[in-house]
Amino acid sequence: MTSSKEGLQFFLDAKQKYEFKKAFDLLDEGGLGTIDSEDIVIVIRALGIHVKPIIISKLTRRFDPQNTGTLDFRAFLCIMEMVIFKQFTNDEIAKAFEMYCQRDWEVIHFDDFKRAANQLHENICEEDLQV
């Protein structure tokens, strides 16, 4: 769990954690349960997230206080949560919510996700949209 700039709390779901675990395992060449702290940049850039190098450096130092140059999966996941969710403000979140929710409701429904996927020409099965 992490908080946005505005104090909203976010969680990675099980599927996201699984996907990050797969990425982590690809980088864990020796199978030791750790990755080189520099490798986290690869994942961040692959997600299309633009983070200043100084921010990444501060985060890796925070989760590697002994300066071993490595991160375990828990540290990797914490950094990824922070990088993904810290970048959003309340205005950005509200704008994204309004894009999905076309009704006067305060929740996003399955039909809203389905419509958005179609508009984006994304081929996402209904089962994935319901998750």
MDAnalysis code that builds the backbone (N, CA, C; Angstrom):
import MDAnalysis as mda
import numpy as np

u = mda.Universe.empty(393, n_residues=131, atom_resindex=np.repeat(np.arange(131), 3), trajectory=True)
u.add_TopologyAttr("name", ["N", "CA", "C"] * 131)
u.add_TopologyAttr("resid", np.arange(1, 132))
u.add_TopologyAttr("resname", ["MET", "THR", "SER", "SER", "LYS", "GLU", "GLY", "LEU", "GLN", "PHE", "PHE", "LEU", "ASP", "ALA", "LYS", "GLN", "LYS", "TYR", "GLU", "PHE", "LYS", "LYS", "ALA", "PHE", "ASP", "LEU", "LEU", "ASP", "GLU", "GLY", "GLY", "LEU", "GLY", "THR", "ILE", "ASP", "SER", "GLU", "ASP", "ILE", "VAL", "ILE", "VAL", "ILE", "ARG", "ALA", "LEU", "GLY", "ILE", "HIS", "VAL", "LYS", "PRO", "ILE", "ILE", "ILE", "SER", "LYS", "LEU", "THR", "ARG", "ARG", "PHE", "ASP", "PRO", "GLN", "ASN", "THR", "GLY", "THR", "LEU", "ASP", "PHE", "ARG", "ALA", "PHE", "LEU", "CYS", "ILE", "MET", "GLU", "MET", "VAL", "ILE", "PHE", "LYS", "GLN", "PHE", "THR", "ASN", "ASP", "GLU", "ILE", "ALA", "LYS", "ALA", "PHE", "GLU", "MET", "TYR", "CYS", "GLN", "ARG", "ASP", "TRP", "GLU", "VAL", "ILE", "HIS", "PHE", "ASP", "ASP", "PHE", "LYS", "ARG", "ALA", "ALA", "ASN", "GLN", "LEU", "HIS", "GLU", "ASN", "ILE", "CYS", "GLU", "GLU", "ASP", "LEU", "GLN", "VAL"])
u.atoms.positions = np.array([
    [0.843, -1.175, 0.000],
    [0.000, 0.000, 0.000],
    [0.889, 1.238, 0.000],
    [0.447, 2.229, -0.734],
    [1.152, 3.501, -0.741],
    [0.131, 4.615, -0.872],
    [0.556, 5.836, -0.697],
    [-0.349, 6.981, -0.773],
    [0.070, 7.894, -1.907],
    [-0.923, 8.536, -2.515],
    [-0.636, 9.498, -3.573],
    [-0.140, 10.793, -2.946],
    [0.208, 11.748, -3.802],
    [0.631, 13.066, -3.323],
    [-0.450, 13.692, -2.453],
    [-1.695, 13.354, -2.744],
    [-2.826, 13.960, -2.051],
    [-3.285, 13.140, -0.853],
    [-2.581, 12.050, -0.539],
    [-2.935, 11.252, 0.626],
    [-3.897, 10.111, 0.351],
    [-4.294, 9.896, -0.904],
    [-5.154, 8.763, -1.229],
    [-4.332, 7.487, -1.159],
    [-4.941, 6.404, -0.684],
    [-4.197, 5.161, -0.536],
    [-4.497, 4.216, -1.693],
    [-3.451, 3.523, -2.156],
    [-3.564, 2.591, -3.261],
    [-2.901, 1.279, -2.896],
    [-3.378, 0.222, -3.523],
    [-2.806, -1.096, -3.318],
    [-2.588, -1.745, -4.677],
    [-1.531, -2.508, -4.795],
    [-1.372, -3.356, -5.965],
    [-2.245, -4.576, -5.738],
    [-2.960, -5.010, -6.771],
    [-3.766, -6.209, -6.606],
    [-2.901, -7.445, -6.845],
    [-3.469, -8.618, -6.630],
    [-2.717, -9.870, -6.734],
    [-2.140, -10.069, -8.130],
    [-2.902, -9.699, -9.151],
    [-2.420, -9.865, -10.528],
    [-1.219, -8.956, -10.797],
    [-1.288, -7.724, -10.320],
    [-0.172, -6.798, -10.506],
    [1.072, -7.306, -9.778],
    [0.883, -7.791, -8.555],
    [2.017, -8.338, -7.806],
    [2.626, -9.528, -8.527],
    [1.776, -10.365, -9.097],
    [2.251, -11.526, -9.850],
    [3.077, -11.075, -11.055],
    [2.582, -10.075, -11.779],
    [3.311, -9.566, -12.945],
    [4.652, -8.965, -12.529],
    [4.675, -8.247, -11.413],
    [5.936, -7.695, -10.926],
    [6.877, -8.805, -10.471],
    [6.330, -9.876, -9.923],
    [7.165, -11.009, -9.503],
    [7.827, -11.645, -10.722],
    [7.077, -11.773, -11.814],
    [7.660, -12.322, -13.044],
    [8.795, -11.428, -13.545],
    [8.583, -10.120, -13.529],
    [9.627, -9.184, -13.962],
    [10.836, -9.281, -13.043],
    [10.587, -9.356, -11.743],
    [11.663, -9.471, -10.762],
    [12.472, -10.745, -11.019],
    [11.775, -11.858, -11.216],
    [12.454, -13.137, -11.439],
    [13.311, -13.128, -12.698],
    [12.871, -12.396, -13.725],
    [13.682, -12.280, -14.942],
    [14.993, -11.552, -14.661],
    [14.940, -10.589, -13.762],
    [16.134, -9.815, -13.425],
    [17.010, -10.513, -12.388],
    [16.437, -11.458, -11.655],
    [17.159, -12.210, -10.621],
    [17.889, -13.374, -11.289],
    [18.950, -13.037, -12.003],
    [19.661, -14.020, -12.821],
    [20.241, -15.175, -12.022],
    [20.703, -14.926, -10.831],
    [21.311, -15.978, -10.029],
    [20.320, -16.770, -9.204],
    [19.055, -16.353, -9.209],
    [18.043, -17.036, -8.426],
    [18.241, -16.881, -6.927],
    [18.884, -15.802, -6.518],
    [19.185, -15.572, -5.105],
    [18.078, -14.821, -4.364],
    [17.048, -14.394, -5.113],
    [15.974, -13.642, -4.473],
    [16.269, -12.166, -4.362],
    [17.287, -11.711, -5.087],
    [17.627, -10.289, -5.107],
    [17.957, -9.868, -6.535],
    [17.817, -8.584, -6.775],
    [18.233, -8.021, -8.058],
    [19.181, -6.872, -7.786],
    [19.945, -6.521, -8.784],
    [20.806, -5.354, -8.695],
    [19.910, -4.123, -8.601],
    [20.180, -3.253, -7.677],
    [19.307, -2.092, -7.473],
    [19.218, -1.208, -8.713],
    [20.215, -1.249, -9.557],
    [20.192, -0.468, -10.801],
    [19.163, -1.018, -11.792],
    [18.830, -2.303, -11.671],
    [17.917, -2.939, -12.623],
    [16.475, -2.467, -12.498],
    [16.129, -1.848, -11.393],
    [14.749, -1.389, -11.227],
    [14.398, -0.334, -12.278],
    [15.400, 0.370, -12.754],
    [15.189, 1.375, -13.801],
    [14.620, 0.718, -15.053],
    [15.053, -0.497, -15.360],
    [14.573, -1.226, -16.540],
    [13.063, -1.408, -16.461],
    [12.579, -1.838, -15.311],
    [11.144, -2.086, -15.138],
    [10.365, -0.776, -15.193],
    [10.863, 0.242, -14.534],
    [10.177, 1.536, -14.510],
    [10.054, 2.096, -15.922],
    [11.118, 2.035, -16.680],
    [11.079, 2.547, -18.057],
    [10.197, 1.688, -18.946],
    [10.208, 0.369, -18.728],
    [9.362, -0.532, -19.512],
    [7.880, -0.220, -19.302],
    [7.539, 0.289, -18.133],
    [6.157, 0.682, -17.843],
    [5.815, 2.046, -18.437],
    [6.809, 2.712, -18.997],
    [6.577, 4.028, -19.581],
    [6.461, 5.130, -18.548],
    [6.980, 4.863, -17.356],
    [6.925, 5.853, -16.286],
    [8.212, 6.664, -16.305],
    [8.055, 7.961, -16.269],
    [9.216, 8.845, -16.284],
    [9.475, 9.350, -14.867],
    [10.574, 8.909, -14.315],
    [10.964, 9.300, -12.962],
    [12.389, 9.830, -13.032],
    [12.626, 10.934, -12.370],
    [13.973, 11.493, -12.356],
    [14.931, 10.497, -11.707],
    [16.128, 10.362, -12.257],
    [17.113, 9.432, -11.690],
    [17.382, 9.661, -10.205],
    [17.341, 10.911, -9.765],
    [17.598, 11.202, -8.352],
    [16.525, 10.582, -7.462],
    [15.274, 10.542, -7.945],
    [14.180, 9.928, -7.180],
    [14.414, 8.430, -7.054],
    [14.782, 7.796, -8.156],
    [15.057, 6.354, -8.122],
    [16.219, 6.075, -7.186],
    [17.231, 6.906, -7.257],
    [18.392, 6.741, -6.382],
    [17.999, 6.851, -4.909],
    [17.174, 7.841, -4.588],
    [16.722, 8.008, -3.201],
    [15.912, 6.801, -2.735],
    [15.039, 6.294, -3.609],
    [14.218, 5.140, -3.241],
    [15.064, 3.889, -3.036],
    [16.019, 3.664, -3.923],
    [16.849, 2.466, -3.761],
    [17.701, 2.567, -2.501],
    [18.189, 3.765, -2.189],
    [18.950, 3.930, -0.938],
    [18.066, 3.698, 0.286],
    [16.829, 4.143, 0.190],
    [15.893, 3.961, 1.307],
    [15.645, 2.477, 1.582],
    [15.538, 1.683, 0.522],
    [15.241, 0.261, 0.687],
    [16.489, -0.612, 0.675],
    [17.646, 0.008, 0.576],
    [18.924, -0.701, 0.674],
    [19.842, 0.116, 1.584],
    [19.471, 0.242, 2.865],
    [20.226, 1.114, 3.775],
    [21.665, 0.664, 4.015],
    [21.946, -0.635, 3.846],
    [23.318, -1.118, 4.020],
    [24.150, -0.930, 2.753],
    [23.516, -0.366, 1.714],
    [24.202, -0.099, 0.451],
    [24.839, -1.356, -0.143],
    [24.052, -2.442, -0.169],
    [24.539, -3.698, -0.749],
    [24.472, -3.688, -2.267],
    [23.676, -2.771, -2.815],
    [23.511, -2.722, -4.268],
    [22.460, -3.694, -4.768],
    [21.730, -4.316, -3.827],
    [20.695, -5.272, -4.220],
    [19.370, -4.947, -3.531],
    [18.303, -5.454, -4.127],
    [16.959, -5.306, -3.569],
    [16.282, -6.664, -3.562],
    [15.598, -6.992, -2.461],
    [14.794, -8.210, -2.472],
    [13.426, -7.866, -3.068],
    [12.578, -8.896, -3.227],
    [11.298, -8.661, -3.896],
    [10.420, -7.684, -3.124],
    [10.424, -7.772, -1.815],
    [9.593, -6.871, -1.009],
    [10.001, -5.413, -1.239],
    [11.287, -5.136, -1.230],
    [11.780, -3.779, -1.475],
    [11.436, -3.337, -2.894],
    [11.628, -4.242, -3.848],
    [11.304, -3.969, -5.249],
    [9.833, -3.576, -5.384],
    [8.957, -4.347, -4.741],
    [7.525, -4.092, -4.819],
    [7.159, -2.752, -4.173],
    [7.758, -2.445, -3.048],
    [7.503, -1.154, -2.385],
    [7.910, 0.008, -3.280],
    [9.055, -0.107, -3.904],
    [9.520, 0.958, -4.801],
    [8.571, 1.100, -5.983],
    [8.155, -0.025, -6.559],
    [7.252, 0.034, -7.702],
    [5.925, 0.685, -7.314],
    [5.388, 0.345, -6.156],
    [4.150, 0.987, -5.688],
    [4.343, 2.496, -5.577],
    [5.438, 2.886, -4.987],
    [5.685, 4.313, -4.788],
    [5.830, 5.042, -6.116],
    [6.552, 4.450, -7.036],
    [6.779, 5.078, -8.334],
    [5.471, 5.179, -9.118],
    [4.673, 4.133, -9.076],
    [3.427, 4.121, -9.842],
    [2.394, 5.067, -9.250],
    [2.167, 4.983, -7.957],
    [1.051, 5.699, -7.359],
    [1.374, 7.101, -6.868],
    [2.598, 7.398, -6.545],
    [2.942, 8.726, -6.026],
    [2.793, 9.812, -7.082],
    [2.798, 9.415, -8.337],
    [2.782, 10.417, -9.393],
    [1.396, 11.017, -9.650],
    [0.360, 10.451, -9.050],
    [-0.991, 10.917, -9.328],
    [-1.486, 11.925, -8.299],
    [-2.132, 12.985, -8.782],
    [-2.770, 13.963, -7.904],
    [-4.273, 13.685, -7.894],
    [-4.985, 14.300, -6.981],
    [-6.443, 14.129, -6.933],
    [-7.097, 14.529, -8.248],
    [-6.628, 15.611, -8.865],
    [-7.210, 16.063, -10.129],
    [-7.032, 15.023, -11.223],
    [-5.850, 14.424, -11.296],
    [-5.601, 13.405, -12.308],
    [-6.467, 12.175, -12.071],
    [-6.611, 11.801, -10.825],
    [-7.434, 10.638, -10.488],
    [-8.897, 10.927, -10.817],
    [-9.366, 12.114, -10.486],
    [-10.755, 12.485, -10.777],
    [-11.010, 12.496, -12.281],
    [-10.053, 12.999, -13.046],
    [-10.185, 13.046, -14.497],
    [-10.276, 11.631, -15.079],
    [-9.422, 10.738, -14.594],
    [-9.450, 9.349, -15.054],
    [-10.769, 8.684, -14.663],
    [-11.243, 8.952, -13.460],
    [-12.509, 8.380, -13.000],
    [-13.649, 8.827, -13.907],
    [-13.680, 10.108, -14.228],
    [-14.744, 10.639, -15.076],
    [-14.706, 10.043, -16.474],
    [-13.526, 9.703, -16.960],
    [-13.423, 9.071, -18.272],
    [-14.118, 7.716, -18.272],
    [-13.975, 6.980, -17.188],
    [-14.580, 5.654, -17.100],
    [-16.054, 5.724, -16.727],
    [-16.401, 6.525, -15.770],
    [-17.755, 6.558, -15.217],
    [-18.593, 7.577, -15.978],
    [-19.439, 7.107, -16.880],
    [-20.245, 7.994, -17.708],
    [-21.601, 8.300, -17.085],
    [-21.879, 7.695, -15.971],
    [-23.169, 7.899, -15.315],
    [-22.986, 8.867, -14.150],
    [-24.072, 9.154, -13.491],
    [-24.008, 10.037, -12.325],
    [-23.744, 9.260, -11.047],
    [-23.100, 8.118, -11.160],
    [-22.819, 7.286, -10.002],
    [-21.425, 7.597, -9.478],
    [-21.151, 7.088, -8.323],
    [-19.844, 7.323, -7.723],
    [-18.954, 6.096, -7.791],
    [-19.339, 5.156, -8.630],
    [-18.527, 3.947, -8.808],
    [-18.399, 3.651, -10.292],
    [-17.351, 2.950, -10.643],
    [-17.150, 2.522, -12.023],
    [-17.681, 1.103, -12.135],
    [-18.525, 0.872, -13.123],
    [-19.141, -0.434, -13.321],
    [-18.475, -1.181, -14.476],
    [-18.773, -2.457, -14.546],
    [-18.225, -3.320, -15.587],
    [-18.467, -2.737, -16.976],
    [-19.684, -2.264, -17.237],
    [-20.003, -1.696, -18.553],
    [-19.119, -0.497, -18.885],
    [-18.748, 0.267, -17.865],
    [-17.860, 1.411, -18.082],
    [-16.479, 0.948, -18.548],
    [-15.956, -0.096, -17.890],
    [-14.658, -0.641, -18.301],
    [-14.731, -1.225, -19.709],
    [-15.820, -1.928, -19.988],
    [-15.992, -2.553, -21.301],
    [-16.014, -1.484, -22.395],
    [-16.764, -0.401, -22.153],
    [-16.838, 0.694, -23.117],
    [-15.465, 1.333, -23.322],
    [-14.759, 1.565, -22.219],
    [-13.435, 2.186, -22.314],
    [-12.470, 1.296, -23.086],
    [-12.511, -0.008, -22.838],
    [-11.632, -0.939, -23.557],
    [-11.935, -0.907, -25.050],
    [-13.211, -0.866, -25.399],
    [-13.593, -0.798, -26.814],
    [-13.120, 0.502, -27.448],
    [-13.266, 1.617, -26.742],
    [-12.832, 2.907, -27.272],
    [-11.325, 2.952, -27.492],
    [-10.599, 2.243, -26.649],
    [-9.139, 2.207, -26.771],
    [-8.666, 1.108, -27.709],
    [-9.627, 0.381, -28.292],
    [-9.337, -0.735, -29.197],
    [-8.477, -1.792, -28.519],
    [-8.739, -2.007, -27.239],
    [-8.029, -3.024, -26.471],
    [-8.831, -4.313, -26.514],
    [-8.156, -5.407, -26.789],
    [-8.809, -6.708, -26.833],
    [-8.653, -7.371, -25.466],
    [-9.524, -6.997, -24.538],
    [-9.463, -7.510, -23.174],
    [-10.701, -8.360, -22.942],
    [-10.492, -9.602, -22.505],
    [-11.641, -10.479, -22.279],
    [-12.458, -9.972, -21.092],
    [-13.741, -10.329, -21.091],
    [-14.642, -9.843, -20.047],
    [-14.203, -10.288, -18.658],
    [-13.604, -11.463, -18.576],
    [-13.141, -11.962, -17.273],
    [-12.088, -11.026, -16.675],
    [-11.156, -10.560, -17.503],
    [-10.125, -9.637, -17.020],
    [-10.717, -8.282, -16.634],
    [-11.727, -7.844, -17.360],
    [-12.366, -6.571, -17.035],
    [-13.108, -6.634, -15.712],
    [-13.602, -7.806, -15.354],
    [-14.357, -7.950, -14.114],
    [-13.449, -8.000, -12.900],
    [-12.194, -8.305, -13.090],
    [-11.254, -8.371, -11.976],
    [-10.946, -6.992, -11.563],
])
